[in-house]
């Protein structure tokens, strides 16, 4: 086991309504196949005073703001004070945390966004988990399937970790900042409080409290 890649090291579980999905699990990507069924189970328990069920298996907090041009396909939960902006496309299996922002022309699929996450402009986030206050700059995306269609691995200094998953975007720890126009390739894991330079191409584990400039050039934050 590589401790830096564990749920405990990457995320503040008090900052998501999905806390229980991580119970008994070591690495965050292990929950990706379970998100849809978890939403169905959790949605049925949500307070009717705070959440309104719309359509099939879509629960939206009554104080969330959803643009009339946004499209939300279930299963999905949109948390309190969240903003789903103009032309956002939530394809399903998505949990959007409290105070999170899903921006114009942003697409989500099979994701957990912790509270206060921002994916505000032209982002694609698929098969990914974004920690508390993580932010993806305009046009930055997760690439969630390898071009040769083989299973995703997480590359680390100690060797590659097999995930057994064909679809795996990125695991971003709390308060990660991804620069504009970056591509997070399958199997990307970024530790807490790390900054990714704009126009980066990332495809491995980046340690916490780092500045990723380009492959092979990662500085420690001071």
Helices and strands as residue ranges (DSSP letters): G 3-5, H 7-10, G 13-15, G 19-22, G 28-34, H 35-43, E 51-54, E 58-61, E 65-66, E 71-72, E 76-78, E 83-84, E 89-90, E 94-96, E 101-104, E 107-113, E 118-121, E 124-130, E 135-136, E 141-142, E 153-156, E 159-162, E 170-172, E 177-178, E 183-184, E 188-190, E 195-196, E 201-202, E 205-206, E 210-214, E 217-220
